[in-house]
Amino acid sequence: MDIRVSVLGSGSWGTTVAALAAHNAPTTLWSRRASLAEQIDRDHENGDYLKGYRLPGQLRATADLEQAVRHADLLVVGVPSQGFRSALEAAKPYLRPWVPVVSLAKGLELGSRLRMSQVIEEVLPGHPVGILTGPNLAKEILAGQAAASVVAMDDHNVAKAIQGIFQAELFRVYTNEDIIGCEMGGVLKNVIAIASGMADGLGAGDNTRSAVITRGLSEITRMGVALGGQPLTFSGLAGMGDLVATCISPQSRNRHVGERLGKGETIAEIIEAMNMVAEGVKTSKVVMELADELGCDMPIASEVYGVCHEGRSAAEAYAGLLRRGTGREMDGISPAR
């Protein structure tokens, strides 16, 4: 029997994941906007986020949440983190028991500071929970370029079943049981990508970018391990892989925000001009709250928070980083000697 897949959220990544699944299983994509659902269903194109990219003819779309959810054997949630809980609560009355729920969102909930897998566990207790994450730029995948991703779940059998749903000839899907590490890699890389973009906007060179990415990975690993993630996870697709793609790609929303900040625009101007969510802006606030609670040293994330929420300029942020002292490279990650 076919596994029926439902994807909530018709942004660029939700649509892309639905397109991948549609090649392997009956798939329905839910959009909040009826006009967009109709366009996807009729024209096989998401003109709002993925104009010019053809979607599989077998992919169905709807704005009726009950229709999207009630027959699902796998629920995939691709709405941004700050609307994630409300989307789950709306879907809950229609979701059958024990259906696995997979998150695509890479953010932390404001206020509760919960990861999206934790939000799923709160709102939908009893459902197997996982995440799909990695260096996955939507347009490149729809264009047929090779890519890889990770399904993270603590139930290996369920993870293997889900792995096959998203796998394609040029889209490799691996499994990992470290949900915390995989999830925090995706969350934290958005903040570091803003810093990388700021360097680009300021006209810094590849040496600077390399230093930001590498030291950013140290911060990601430090906090991820403090929360219970496995150190090796951060050297894989959900850590280093996702970080590199997000920090260097012109398609990255968070790098784009940073670049414009580096060129002197305000965060309010940038957000107003964007039609997609850059998770790192709001996430930077939650990350710094967690850093204070955990006693984690997060200098790059701290400067990104200062620029996004305290009115600092990108030039001031980089000057602040350069004034910091240096110590052992792996402090806070490797065991002390």
BELLIN-V31426 format. One record per pair of residues at least 24 apart in sequence whose ideal C-beta (glycine too) atoms are under 10 Angstrom apart, sorted by the first residue. I is the first residue (numbers start at 0). J is the second residue. Records with the same first field share a line. If there is no record, write none. Layout:
I = J + J
//
This chain:
0 = 72
1 = 25 + 26 + 72
2 = 26 + 71 + 72 + 73 + 99 + 160 + 161 + 163 + 164
3 = 27 + 70 + 71 + 72 + 73 + 74 + 98
4 = 28 + 58 + 71 + 72 + 73 + 74 + 75 + 101 + 161 + 164 + 165
5 = 29 + 59 + 61 + 64 + 66 + 67 + 68 + 69 + 70 + 71 + 72 + 73 + 74 + 75 + 76 + 90 + 93 + 94 + 98
6 = 30 + 58 + 60 + 67 + 71 + 73 + 74 + 75 + 76 + 77 + 78 + 101 + 103
7 = 31 + 64 + 67 + 68 + 71 + 74 + 75 + 76 + 77 + 78 + 82 + 83 + 86 + 87 + 89 + 90 + 100 + 103
8 = 75 + 76 + 77 + 78 + 79 + 82 + 83 + 86 + 103 + 104
9 = 35 + 36 + 38 + 39 + 45 + 47 + 48 + 49 + 60 + 62 + 77 + 78
10 = 45 + 47 + 48 + 49 + 77 + 78 + 79 + 103 + 137 + 274 + 275 + 276
11 = 45 + 47 + 48 + 49 + 52 + 77 + 136 + 137 + 138 + 140 + 141 + 250 + 252 + 275
12 = 48 + 49 + 77 + 103 + 104 + 105 + 131 + 135 + 136 + 137 + 140 + 275
13 = 45 + 48 + 75 + 76 + 77 + 78 + 79 + 103 + 104 + 137
14 = 39 + 44 + 45 + 47 + 48 + 49 + 52 + 54 + 58 + 60 + 77 + 137 + 141
15 = 45 + 48 + 49 + 52 + 54 + 77 + 103 + 135 + 136 + 137 + 138 + 139 + 140 + 141 + 170
16 = 75 + 77 + 101 + 103 + 131 + 135 + 137 + 140 + 148 + 164 + 165
17 = 45 + 54 + 55 + 58 + 59 + 60 + 75 + 77
18 = 43 + 45 + 49 + 52 + 53 + 54 + 55 + 57 + 58 + 137 + 140 + 141 + 167
19 = 55 + 58 + 131 + 135 + 140 + 141 + 146 + 148 + 164 + 165 + 166 + 167 + 170 + 172
20 = 55 + 58 + 73 + 75 + 161 + 164 + 165 + 166 + 167
21 = 54 + 55 + 56 + 57 + 58 + 59 + 164
22 = 55 + 57 + 58 + 164 + 165 + 166 + 167 + 168 + 170
23 = 163 + 164 + 165 + 166 + 167
24 = 57 + 72 + 73 + 163 + 164 + 165
25 = 57 + 58 + 59 + 70 + 71 + 72
26 = 55 + 57 + 58 + 59 + 60 + 71 + 73 + 75 + 164
27 = 58 + 59 + 60 + 61 + 63 + 66 + 67 + 68 + 70 + 71
28 = 54 + 58 + 59 + 60 + 61 + 67 + 75 + 77
29 = 59 + 60 + 61 + 62 + 63 + 64 + 65 + 66 + 67 + 68 + 71 + 74 + 75 + 76 + 77 + 78 + 86 + 89 + 90
30 = 60 + 61 + 62 + 67
31 = 62 + 64 + 78 + 82 + 86 + 89
32 = 62
33 = 60 + 61 + 62 + 63
34 = 62
35 = 60 + 62
36 = 60 + 61 + 62 + 63 + 67
37 = 61 + 62
45 = 137 + 141
47 = 274 + 275
48 = 137 + 138 + 274 + 275
49 = 137 + 138 + 141
50 = 138
51 = 138 + 141 + 142
52 = 137 + 138 + 140 + 141 + 142
53 = 141
54 = 141
63 = 93
64 = 89 + 90 + 92 + 93
65 = 89 + 90 + 92 + 93
66 = 93
67 = 93
68 = 92 + 93 + 94 + 95 + 98
69 = 93 + 94 + 95
70 = 95 + 98
71 = 95 + 98 + 99 + 100
72 = 97 + 98 + 99 + 160 + 164
73 = 98 + 99 + 100 + 101 + 127 + 129 + 157 + 160 + 161 + 164 + 165
74 = 98 + 99 + 100 + 101 + 102 + 119 + 123 + 126
75 = 99 + 100 + 101 + 102 + 103 + 129 + 131 + 161 + 164 + 165
76 = 100 + 101 + 102 + 103 + 104 + 115 + 118 + 119 + 123 + 130
77 = 101 + 102 + 103 + 104 + 131
78 = 102 + 103 + 104 + 115 + 276
79 = 103 + 104 + 105 + 106 + 115 + 275 + 276 + 277 + 278 + 281
80 = 104 + 105 + 106 + 107 + 108 + 109 + 113 + 114 + 115 + 118 + 186 + 276 + 278 + 281 + 282 + 285
81 = 106 + 107 + 108 + 109 + 110 + 276 + 278 + 281 + 282
82 = 276
83 = 108 + 113 + 115 + 118 + 119 + 122
84 = 108 + 111 + 113 + 115 + 118 + 119 + 121 + 122
85 = 122
86 = 118 + 122
87 = 115 + 118 + 119 + 121 + 122 + 123 + 126
88 = 118 + 122 + 123
90 = 122 + 123
91 = 122 + 123 + 126
94 = 123 + 126
95 = 126
96 = 123 + 125 + 126
97 = 125 + 126 + 127
98 = 123 + 125 + 126 + 127
99 = 126 + 127 + 128 + 129 + 152 + 154 + 157 + 158 + 160 + 161
100 = 126 + 127 + 128 + 129 + 130
101 = 127 + 128 + 129 + 130 + 131 + 132 + 150 + 151 + 152 + 157 + 158 + 161 + 164 + 165
102 = 128 + 129 + 130 + 131 + 132 + 151 + 178 + 182 + 185
103 = 130 + 131 + 132 + 135 + 185
104 = 130 + 132 + 182 + 185 + 186 + 276 + 278
105 = 130 + 132 + 182 + 183 + 184 + 185 + 186 + 187 + 188 + 189 + 237 + 241 + 245 + 253 + 278 + 279 + 282
106 = 182 + 185 + 186 + 189 + 276 + 277 + 278 + 279 + 280 + 281 + 282 + 285
107 = 182 + 183 + 186 + 187 + 278 + 281 + 282 + 283 + 284 + 285 + 286 + 288 + 289
108 = 281 + 282 + 285
109 = 281 + 282 + 284 + 285 + 288
110 = 285 + 288
111 = 285
112 = 284 + 285 + 286 + 288 + 289 + 292
113 = 285
114 = 178 + 179 + 182 + 183 + 185 + 186 + 226
115 = 182 + 185 + 186
116 = 151 + 152 + 153 + 178 + 179 + 181 + 182
117 = 178 + 179 + 182
127 = 152 + 153 + 154 + 156 + 157 + 158 + 161
128 = 152 + 153 + 154 + 157 + 178
129 = 153 + 154 + 157 + 158 + 161 + 174 + 175 + 176 + 178 + 181 + 182
130 = 175 + 178 + 179 + 181 + 182 + 185 + 237
131 = 161 + 162 + 164 + 165 + 172 + 181 + 185 + 237
132 = 175 + 178 + 181 + 182 + 183 + 184 + 185 + 186 + 188 + 236 + 237 + 238 + 240 + 241
133 = 170 + 171 + 172 + 173 + 175 + 181 + 184 + 185 + 235 + 236 + 237 + 238 + 240 + 241 + 244
134 = 185 + 188 + 236 + 237 + 238 + 239 + 240 + 241 + 242 + 243 + 244 + 245 + 248
135 = 170 + 185 + 236 + 240 + 241 + 244 + 245
136 = 244 + 245 + 248 + 249 + 250 + 251
137 = 250
138 = 248 + 250
139 = 244 + 248 + 250
140 = 167 + 169 + 170
142 = 169
143 = 167 + 168 + 169 + 170
144 = 169 + 170
145 = 169 + 170 + 171
146 = 170 + 171 + 172 + 236 + 240 + 244
147 = 171 + 172 + 173 + 235 + 236 + 240
148 = 172 + 173 + 236 + 237 + 240 + 241
149 = 173 + 174 + 175 + 177 + 180 + 181 + 184 + 185 + 232 + 235 + 236 + 237 + 238 + 240 + 241
150 = 174 + 175 + 181
151 = 175 + 176 + 177 + 178 + 179 + 180 + 181 + 182 + 184 + 185 + 232 + 237
152 = 176 + 178 + 181
153 = 177 + 178
171 = 236
172 = 236
173 = 235 + 236 + 237
175 = 229 + 231 + 232 + 235 + 236 + 237
176 = 229 + 232
177 = 223 + 227 + 228 + 229 + 230 + 231 + 232 + 233 + 235 + 237
178 = 227 + 228 + 232 + 237
179 = 223 + 224 + 226 + 227 + 228 + 229 + 232
180 = 219 + 220 + 223 + 224 + 226 + 227 + 228 + 229 + 230 + 231 + 232 + 233 + 235 + 237 + 238
181 = 223 + 228 + 229 + 232 + 233 + 235 + 236 + 237 + 238 + 241
182 = 223 + 226 + 228 + 232 + 237
183 = 219 + 220 + 222 + 223 + 224 + 225 + 226 + 227 + 228 + 232 + 233 + 237 + 238 + 286 + 289
184 = 216 + 219 + 220 + 223 + 228 + 232 + 233 + 234 + 235 + 236 + 237 + 238 + 239 + 240 + 241 + 242
185 = 219 + 237 + 238 + 241 + 242 + 245 + 278
186 = 219 + 222 + 223 + 278 + 279 + 282 + 285 + 286 + 289
187 = 215 + 216 + 218 + 219 + 220 + 221 + 222 + 223 + 233 + 238 + 241 + 242 + 279 + 282 + 283 + 286 + 289 + 297 + 299 + 300
188 = 212 + 215 + 216 + 219 + 233 + 237 + 238 + 239 + 240 + 241 + 242 + 243 + 244 + 245 + 246 + 251 + 253 + 278 + 279 + 282
189 = 241 + 242 + 245 + 246 + 251 + 252 + 253 + 254 + 256 + 277 + 278 + 279 + 280 + 281 + 282 + 283 + 286 + 303
190 = 215 + 218 + 219 + 245 + 253 + 257 + 278 + 279 + 280 + 282 + 283 + 284 + 285 + 286 + 287 + 297 + 299 + 300 + 301 + 302 + 303 + 304 + 307
191 = 215 + 216 + 217 + 218 + 219 + 242 + 245 + 246 + 253 + 254 + 257 + 279 + 283 + 297 + 299 + 300 + 303
192 = 241 + 242 + 243 + 244 + 245 + 246 + 247 + 248 + 251 + 252 + 253 + 254 + 255 + 256 + 257 + 277 + 278 + 279 + 303
193 = 245 + 246 + 251 + 252 + 253 + 254 + 255 + 256 + 257 + 258 + 260 + 261 + 266 + 277 + 279 + 280 + 282 + 283 + 299 + 300 + 302 + 303 + 304 + 306 + 307 + 313 + 316
194 = 218 + 246 + 253 + 254 + 257 + 260 + 261 + 279 + 283 + 298 + 299 + 300 + 302 + 303 + 306 + 313 + 316 + 317 + 320
195 = 242 + 243 + 245 + 246 + 247 + 251 + 253 + 254 + 257 + 258 + 261 + 299 + 303
196 = 245 + 246 + 247 + 249 + 251 + 252 + 253 + 254 + 255 + 256 + 257 + 258 + 259 + 260 + 261 + 262 + 277 + 279 + 303 + 313
197 = 254 + 256 + 257 + 258 + 259 + 260 + 261 + 262 + 299 + 302 + 303 + 306 + 312 + 313 + 314 + 316 + 317
198 = 246 + 254 + 257 + 258 + 261 + 313 + 316 + 317
199 = 246 + 247 + 249 + 254 + 255 + 257 + 258 + 259 + 261 + 262
200 = 254 + 255 + 256 + 257 + 258 + 259 + 260 + 261 + 262 + 263 + 264 + 313 + 314
201 = 257 + 258 + 260 + 261 + 262 + 263 + 312 + 313 + 314 + 316 + 317
202 = 261 + 262
203 = 261 + 317
205 = 247
207 = 317
208 = 246 + 247
209 = 246
210 = 299 + 320
211 = 246 + 257 + 299 + 317 + 320
212 = 239 + 242 + 243 + 245 + 246 + 247 + 299
213 = 239 + 242 + 328
214 = 298 + 299 + 320 + 328
215 = 242 + 246 + 297 + 298 + 299 + 300 + 303
216 = 242 + 243 + 246 + 332
217 = 296 + 297 + 298 + 299 + 328 + 329 + 330 + 331 + 332
218 = 286 + 290 + 295 + 296 + 297 + 298 + 299 + 300 + 301 + 331 + 332
219 = 286 + 297 + 299 + 300
220 = 329 + 331 + 332 + 333
221 = 290 + 293 + 295 + 296 + 297 + 329 + 330 + 331 + 332
222 = 286 + 289 + 290 + 293 + 295 + 296 + 297 + 300 + 331
223 = 295 + 332
224 = 295 + 331 + 332
225 = 289 + 290 + 292 + 293 + 294 + 295 + 331
226 = 289 + 293 + 295
230 = 332 + 333
233 = 332
245 = 279
251 = 277 + 279
252 = 276 + 277 + 278 + 279 + 280
253 = 277 + 278 + 279 + 280 + 282 + 283 + 303
254 = 279
256 = 280 + 303 + 306 + 307
257 = 303 + 306 + 307 + 313 + 316
258 = 313
259 = 313
260 = 303 + 306 + 307 + 311 + 312 + 313 + 314 + 316
261 = 306 + 312 + 313 + 314 + 316 + 317
262 = 313
263 = 312 + 313 + 314
264 = 313
265 = 306 + 310 + 312
266 = 306 + 307 + 308 + 310
269 = 307
270 = 307
277 = 307
279 = 303 + 307
280 = 304 + 306 + 307 + 308
281 = 307 + 308
282 = 307
283 = 307 + 308
284 = 308
294 = 331
295 = 331
296 = 323 + 326 + 330 + 331
297 = 331
298 = 323
//
